[in-house]
Amino acid sequence: MESSTVSPSAYVAINGQRMYVNPSDTRAQQLLRSGGTFNPLSAVIWKRLLAALRWDLIVDVGSNYGEMLLEIAPSNPATVIAFEANPTLIPYLTRTLSDAGRNAKVEPVALSNSEGTVTFNLDETWSGTSSIVAVPETARGHAIRSIEVPATTLDSYFASETARNACVKIDVEGAEQLVLRGGELFFARRENCAVMMEIAHLDAKVIRSICTSWRLYLMSRRTHAFVRVDPDMLAELGSHTWLYPQDAVLVSPRSGLRLAQSDAHRRFSAAQACAFDLSVELSGARPAA
């Protein structure tokens, strides 16, 4: 993937702003064909989360070309930090944010559970599967190049951060738990903290472990209602296709933020969740974010 020159003609319009992409990247090609997003429900989750609270700090871990950053309103007063470890994407990301007038700081580093350098497996075929952990099975046959990149942690980077309310997006192709581990102090110091995190590459044991430290929500495909998931519900999720399994929302236990009516239930089975979802759908109500 050649990235030294950003073509002014290779872009996707998102919210009236140009997002520049590398036309030789197959992920970029799909973005161009789809008009900017091929995971529209992920965009819905992110927009609802952005609207859930007046955030002081917004952090995008694994920004890629910046699709989620362009969903942040230009008038949003929050401090915005974008982390992207893939050096071939940085020219496109910085050009996009500069042209859009977004006051976001781009950090060309990987986030993990320790500082130093890490091996970054750069997928030169589909940029979205690049990762500091083993590339997924879906990248079989892709051109993979391993490089060394600088790494830091949320705890280290934000050691002096005073923001009370933080909204974080983590999409790092299987390294999500490493980012969480490297941010334990960062999360603990926030009054309210919510994380939109890709869970599609995580196994059930990892997700169950995360559930012990966070309130975890999935979104209904039908109503866009958030449903709180407890560890006992995880084994049932595969049979309930009405829940969107790509991304979850994590809310810190000490936070007063509530995303779903089901927060009132100590135990909420998949069957109960489905009944709740249907009742919301039939009433025409949309739980407020």
C-alpha positions as CSV (number, residue, x, y, z in Angstrom):
1,M,0.0,0.0,0.0
2,E,1.6,3.2,-1.1
3,S,0.7,6.1,1.2
4,S,3.2,8.9,0.6
5,T,0.8,11.0,-1.5
6,V,-2.8,11.7,-0.4
7,S,-5.0,11.9,-3.6
8,P,-7.5,14.7,-3.3
9,S,-9.9,12.7,-5.4
10,A,-10.0,9.5,-3.3
11,Y,-12.4,10.4,-0.5
12,V,-15.7,9.5,1.0
13,A,-18.2,12.2,2.3
14,I,-19.2,11.7,5.9
15,N,-21.5,14.4,7.4
16,G,-20.5,16.7,4.6
17,Q,-16.8,16.3,5.3
18,R,-14.2,14.5,3.1
19,M,-12.5,11.4,4.5
20,Y,-9.4,10.7,2.4
21,V,-8.5,7.1,1.8
22,N,-5.8,5.1,0.0
23,P,-7.5,3.6,-3.2
24,S,-5.1,0.7,-3.2
25,D,-6.4,-0.5,0.2
26,T,-9.2,-3.0,-0.3
27,R,-10.9,-1.7,2.9
28,A,-10.8,1.8,1.4
29,Q,-12.3,0.4,-1.8
30,Q,-15.2,-1.0,0.1
31,L,-15.6,2.4,2.0
32,L,-15.8,4.1,-1.4
33,R,-18.4,1.7,-2.7
34,S,-20.5,1.8,0.5
35,G,-20.4,5.6,0.9
36,G,-18.4,5.7,4.1
37,T,-19.5,2.8,6.3
38,F,-20.2,-0.9,5.9
39,N,-21.0,-1.3,9.6
40,P,-24.0,1.1,10.0
41,L,-25.1,-0.3,13.3
42,S,-21.6,0.4,14.7
43,A,-22.1,4.0,13.7
44,V,-25.5,4.1,15.4
45,I,-23.9,2.8,18.7
46,W,-21.2,5.4,18.5
47,K,-23.5,8.3,17.8
48,R,-25.8,7.2,20.6
49,L,-22.9,7.0,23.0
50,L,-21.6,10.4,22.0
51,A,-25.0,11.9,22.8
52,A,-25.4,10.1,26.1
53,L,-23.4,12.6,28.1
54,R,-21.5,15.8,27.9
55,W,-18.0,14.3,27.5
56,D,-14.9,16.1,28.5
57,L,-12.6,13.7,26.7
58,I,-13.1,11.5,23.6
59,V,-10.5,8.9,22.7
60,D,-10.5,6.9,19.5
61,V,-8.1,3.9,19.7
62,G,-7.6,2.4,16.3
63,S,-8.9,5.3,14.2
64,N,-8.0,3.9,10.8
65,Y,-9.2,6.6,8.2
66,G,-11.3,8.4,10.8
67,E,-14.9,7.4,10.2
68,M,-15.8,7.6,13.8
69,L,-14.0,10.9,14.3
70,L,-16.1,12.5,11.7
71,E,-19.2,11.6,13.7
72,I,-18.1,14.0,16.4
73,A,-19.8,17.3,15.9
74,P,-17.4,20.2,15.1
75,S,-19.0,22.2,17.9
76,N,-18.3,19.4,20.5
77,P,-16.0,21.1,23.1
78,A,-14.4,17.8,24.3
79,T,-10.7,17.1,23.9
80,V,-10.3,14.5,21.1
81,I,-7.3,12.2,20.9
82,A,-6.9,9.7,18.0
83,F,-4.5,6.7,18.3
84,E,-3.5,5.0,15.1
85,A,-0.4,2.6,14.9
86,N,-0.5,2.0,11.2
87,P,2.0,4.5,9.7
88,T,0.6,4.2,6.2
89,L,-2.8,5.6,7.4
90,I,-1.4,8.7,9.2
91,P,-1.2,11.0,6.1
92,Y,-4.9,10.3,5.3
93,L,-6.1,10.6,8.8
94,T,-4.3,13.9,9.4
95,R,-5.4,15.4,6.1
96,T,-9.0,14.4,6.8
97,L,-9.1,16.0,10.2
98,S,-7.2,19.1,9.0
99,D,-9.6,19.7,6.1
100,A,-12.6,19.1,8.3
101,G,-11.4,21.6,10.8
102,R,-11.5,19.0,13.6
103,N,-9.4,19.9,16.6
104,A,-8.2,16.4,17.2
105,K,-4.7,15.3,18.1
106,V,-3.4,12.3,16.2
107,E,-0.9,10.0,18.0
108,P,0.9,7.6,15.7
109,V,1.4,4.9,18.4
110,A,-0.1,1.6,19.5
111,L,-1.9,1.3,22.7
112,S,-1.3,-1.8,24.8
113,N,-0.7,-2.9,28.4
114,S,2.9,-1.7,28.6
115,E,5.2,1.0,27.2
116,G,8.0,0.6,24.7
117,T,7.9,-0.9,21.3
118,V,5.7,-3.7,19.9
119,T,5.6,-5.7,16.7
120,F,2.8,-4.4,14.5
121,N,1.4,-6.8,11.9
122,L,0.6,-4.4,9.1
123,D,-2.0,-5.8,6.6
124,E,-1.1,-4.3,3.3
125,T,-4.2,-5.8,1.7
126,W,-6.9,-4.7,4.1
127,S,-5.8,-2.1,6.6
128,G,-8.6,-2.9,9.0
129,T,-7.0,-6.2,10.1
130,S,-3.6,-4.8,11.1
131,S,-2.9,-5.5,14.8
132,I,-0.3,-5.9,17.5
133,V,-1.6,-9.5,18.0
134,A,-1.8,-12.3,15.5
135,V,-3.8,-11.3,12.4
136,P,-7.2,-13.0,12.3
137,E,-8.2,-15.9,10.2
138,T,-10.0,-13.5,7.9
139,A,-6.7,-12.1,6.8
140,R,-5.4,-15.4,5.5
141,G,-3.7,-14.8,2.1
142,H,-3.3,-11.1,2.7
143,A,0.1,-9.4,2.4
144,I,1.3,-9.0,6.0
145,R,4.4,-7.0,6.9
146,S,5.7,-6.9,10.5
147,I,7.2,-3.7,11.7
148,E,8.2,-2.2,15.1
149,V,6.1,0.7,16.4
150,P,6.1,2.8,19.6
151,A,3.6,1.7,22.2
152,T,2.1,3.4,25.3
153,T,-0.8,2.8,27.7
154,L,-3.9,4.9,28.5
155,D,-2.5,5.1,32.1
156,S,0.8,6.6,31.0
157,Y,-0.5,8.9,28.2
158,F,-3.3,10.3,30.4
159,A,-1.4,10.3,33.7
160,S,-2.1,14.0,34.3
161,E,-5.5,14.1,32.7
162,T,-8.2,15.7,34.8
163,A,-11.3,15.1,32.6
164,R,-14.2,13.8,34.7
165,N,-16.2,12.2,31.8
166,A,-14.5,10.1,29.1
167,C,-15.9,8.4,26.0
168,V,-13.5,5.9,24.4
169,K,-13.7,3.8,21.2
170,I,-11.4,0.7,21.0
171,D,-11.1,-1.2,17.7
172,V,-7.7,-2.9,17.6
173,E,-8.4,-6.3,16.1
174,G,-8.1,-8.6,19.1
175,A,-5.8,-6.5,21.3
176,E,-8.8,-4.8,23.1
177,Q,-8.2,-6.5,26.4
178,L,-4.5,-5.3,26.4
179,V,-5.8,-1.7,26.0
180,L,-8.2,-2.1,28.9
181,R,-5.5,-3.6,31.1
182,G,-3.2,-0.6,30.3
183,G,-6.0,1.8,31.3
184,E,-7.1,0.6,34.7
185,L,-6.0,3.8,36.5
186,F,-7.3,5.9,33.6
187,F,-10.8,4.4,33.9
188,A,-10.8,4.4,37.7
189,R,-10.0,8.1,37.8
190,R,-13.0,9.1,35.7
191,E,-16.4,10.0,37.2
192,N,-18.1,8.6,34.2
193,C,-16.5,6.4,31.5
194,A,-18.0,4.6,28.6
195,V,-16.2,2.4,26.0
196,M,-17.5,1.3,22.7
197,M,-15.3,-1.8,21.9
198,E,-15.3,-4.3,19.1
199,I,-15.8,-7.8,20.6
200,A,-16.1,-9.8,17.4
201,H,-12.5,-11.0,17.6
202,L,-12.7,-11.9,21.4
203,D,-13.6,-15.3,22.7
204,A,-16.3,-15.9,25.3
205,K,-13.8,-16.3,28.2
206,V,-12.4,-12.8,27.5
207,I,-15.8,-11.3,27.3
208,R,-16.9,-13.0,30.5
209,S,-13.8,-11.6,32.2
210,I,-14.6,-8.1,31.0
211,C,-18.2,-8.5,32.4
212,T,-16.8,-8.9,35.9
213,S,-15.3,-5.4,35.8
214,W,-17.8,-3.5,33.6
215,R,-21.4,-3.1,32.8
216,L,-21.7,-4.5,29.3
217,Y,-24.4,-3.6,26.8
218,L,-25.3,-4.9,23.4
219,M,-27.7,-3.2,21.0
220,S,-30.8,-4.6,19.5
221,R,-30.7,-4.7,15.7
222,R,-34.5,-4.1,15.6
223,T,-35.1,-1.2,18.0
224,H,-31.6,0.1,18.7
225,A,-32.3,-0.4,22.4
226,F,-29.3,-1.2,24.6
227,V,-29.6,-4.4,26.6
228,R,-27.4,-5.0,29.6
229,V,-25.7,-8.4,29.4
230,D,-24.4,-10.3,32.5
231,P,-21.9,-13.2,32.4
232,D,-24.6,-15.9,32.6
233,M,-26.3,-14.6,29.4
234,L,-23.1,-15.0,27.3
235,A,-23.7,-18.7,26.6
236,E,-27.1,-17.8,25.1
237,L,-26.1,-15.0,22.8
238,G,-25.2,-17.0,19.8
239,S,-28.9,-18.1,19.4
240,H,-30.2,-14.6,19.6
241,T,-29.5,-12.9,16.2
242,W,-31.6,-9.9,17.2
243,L,-28.6,-8.6,19.2
244,Y,-25.8,-6.9,17.3
245,P,-22.6,-8.8,18.2
246,Q,-19.9,-6.7,16.5
247,D,-19.5,-4.1,19.2
248,A,-20.3,-3.7,22.9
249,V,-20.6,-0.7,25.2
250,L,-18.8,-0.9,28.5
251,V,-19.7,1.4,31.3
252,S,-17.6,1.7,34.5
253,P,-19.5,0.3,37.6
254,R,-19.1,3.6,39.5
255,S,-20.6,5.6,36.7
256,G,-24.1,7.0,37.1
257,L,-24.6,6.6,33.3
258,R,-27.5,4.3,32.5
259,L,-28.2,3.1,29.0
260,A,-31.0,0.5,29.4
261,Q,-34.1,-0.2,31.5
262,S,-32.6,-3.6,32.1
263,D,-30.1,-2.1,34.6
264,A,-32.8,-2.7,37.2
265,H,-32.4,-6.4,36.8
266,R,-29.6,-8.2,38.7
267,R,-29.9,-11.2,36.3
268,F,-31.3,-10.7,32.8
269,S,-31.6,-13.8,30.6
270,A,-31.6,-13.8,26.9
271,A,-35.3,-14.7,26.9
272,Q,-36.1,-11.8,29.2
273,A,-34.0,-9.5,27.1
274,C,-35.9,-10.6,24.0
275,A,-39.2,-9.9,25.7
276,F,-38.0,-6.5,26.8
277,D,-36.8,-5.7,23.2
278,L,-40.2,-6.7,21.8
279,S,-42.1,-4.6,24.3
280,V,-40.0,-1.6,23.4
281,E,-40.6,-2.3,19.7
282,L,-44.4,-2.8,20.1
283,S,-44.7,0.4,22.2
284,G,-42.8,2.4,19.7
285,A,-40.6,3.7,22.5
286,R,-36.8,4.3,22.1
287,P,-34.9,4.2,25.4
288,A,-33.0,7.5,25.7
289,A,-29.3,7.2,25.4
